[in-house]
Amino acid sequence: MNFHELLGKKLSGNLDTDLNFLKEIFENDDILRVRRINMTKGQECALLFLDGMVNNNVLNESVVRPILTFDSDIEGENVSRYVTLHILFAAEVSEQTLIDEMLRSMLYGDTLIIFNGDTTALTVNTKGWRTRGISEPSDERVLEGPREGFDEAAMLNMAMLRRKLPTPDLKAEYVRVGRRTDTRTFICYLSSLVNKRALDTLKKELKKIDIDGVLDVNYINELINSNRFSFFKTAGKTERPDIVAAKLLEGRVALIVDGTPVVLTVPYLFGENFQSDDDYYQNYIVAFIGRLMRYICFFLSITLPGIYLALITHHKQLLPTSFFITAADSRRGVPFQSILEALLLILIFEILRETGLRVPQSMGHALSIVGGLVIGQASVEAKIVSAPMLIIVAASGIAGLMVQKLKGAIFYGRIITVVLGNFFGLFGCFAGVTAMLSVVFSLKSYGSDYTAALNNISFQSLKDTVIRAPFYKMLTRPHSLSKNKYRQKRKKKL
């Protein structure tokens, strides 16, 4: 039985009937615990909770003990209201009249109290399930700055975000997604800064979701993403509270989903792919050099194999004579055409990269040595591939590692330029890059242009895109994200 079948149903007021109905819902579920208690003269109640989901100390001290030690008559008000006001010690007690709402609270660690002769039940906050704990995200490590990351528990994640933004301006709207999982989801934003268009779009798309279960934020991302066939992502993902707080301060919206440490942020602009957490915790000069290197490496990773293939195939005259002779000599005895050789090496590099991510960490270093040195050297000596092509593809692959957020786009872009470069030379390579840039400029992310900072180029708009200017120079927020333009006091006319 799911929540949709229980919508609108209420308790009967007869304790035995209601208990049998609730036990029927949890039939064959051995973690359900039920305890009946005689409160006072002729008054009886029952406690229902799920073992392992509650804090037993809180349950015993805040619920069971007060009820057992109560020895007066209940007068005037209905039973549930009287118990709430005069008996229970718990900090959070809610009155519920609908069975689906009672079960939602109970399944999330609350204790349900039902009374004989009363159709209103109480849900007491007794949550006590274990969490993984706060630790630094393994994929978003920084040299300097905060070392905490989100957990799988949405309420804990909300608390961490509140610590970063202790202001009543921070809003968290609660929605449920998934017919069977009924996953708790929080839409977070700063009301005075938020991009209204992005907020309205996100709410509208969330209402359209009709799926059995949502176990991770990527379920939602794929279901609501309007650019489903683009290999450039238009929604950001992070496990760091400081990053989410920084995004909200720029007018973005965050989506926290229960059960996953990954938080979705929208809108997501193209320039964010080249931003690193370390950029804001190091000297701005060092950060500027690092960010500039990421842009350079992105284009090198996409174009380097294609340009090399175009030069040795169609534009030999552009190469130095000595280099061309060396390259031609290295290909003597290689059984594959240049394009097949390049594609094979790109595929092998991707296999090694993915394998390095999946194998246990203790084997990662051995794998990189075997894959990078032994196999590469053996392949060249066996004349399976040529040394220059191996160097070019390896350099392209290493450059791509600088921009992990665009690894999908880099892989497909590299394949496209290799194929076009082989058949059409440098013209094909440049046409492929131009086509990719056209796609980038045509994308939108929740109502905002993907390349908004480049649409109306100004000194302020570039201060946190291509470069990372010092904080005292970044006076404005990204103009496409928030109508509240200035993030700090204006010191001079812009």
C-alpha angles and dihedrals in degrees: 000000000000133000094264090063090053099048111132096006118135138191119271096223092240108111096210093048093047093047092051091049093050092045089052090055089053094042112156090011105124097186094069111110123198127186124180118206132190102221104182140323106343094338120121133176139177132220119213125187141146116253112241093022098077136064103243094203092054091045094051098042101036101035117013099041096048092049094047094047095047109108106167130096120263108238138174106359126062116274099256093049092047092050091049094051103036113021118032121080096196118122095224123040124161131191114227130189101172120075095217090057091048091053093047090056093043093050089053095056104277124130118239120216119192125184135210109249096015127094092197117086131194128231115202123198104242099143112161111151118139123253132201091249133231115305138147114276109252093219096046104047118156133200091222134013136050118349099202128107137187123274131217091258111091095205091053089049090051090051091051091050091049089055089056093045108031095178133113085229088078108094128192117192114197122221134164123226128189129047095236106019092044087201117203112236130181125205105206128193144139105254096212094049107030123125098243093200093055092045094051092045092051093049091048093050093046090056090057094058112110110169135131097242143008111199100161139020090251089069088063094040092056094044096051100032111116092195096060096150097047120099090210109088117229098193125064125228128198141157095206122099092205091057092049090048091051091050092051090051088059093053101265129136124237127206117206114192123194113243099033134074091213117100124200120223126192144227095037117192129203094247091061089071088071097045120102129198089236091060091079098042098051135061110293093236092057090044092051092053091048093049093047089051090054092055091048093046091049093058093039092051092053100041108029100083092040094050092047091049091048092050097050092042106038110005106044090145090067092061124084109259094238092051093048091050090050092048093047092047092050090055093056107118096012106134098206132076115249094255093051089047091053094046091048092052092046090052093048091049091052090048091052092047094050092044090052089055095048103042122083113279092244089063097044097086093047090049093051091051094047094043099041102038112018100039093038094049093044092050092053094046091048090052092237091126134009122251097235092052091048091051093048095049092044091050090048091049094048091049089053091057088067090070105043093163090067099042092122094049091046093052095050093040091052091052092048095051092046092053094043093043091053095051103030105022123220090339089061092049093051091045090054093050091046091052091051091049090049089055091049093051092047096054126101129197114208093324097321124106110253091227097035093144091060097045094073102022115203136149091257095048092056097048094094102024117057091007135028107228123196114277094248089061097049096085100155138051120236100290094224094056107052138020088213092086107182122065095182139017115295112245098181141002112284 
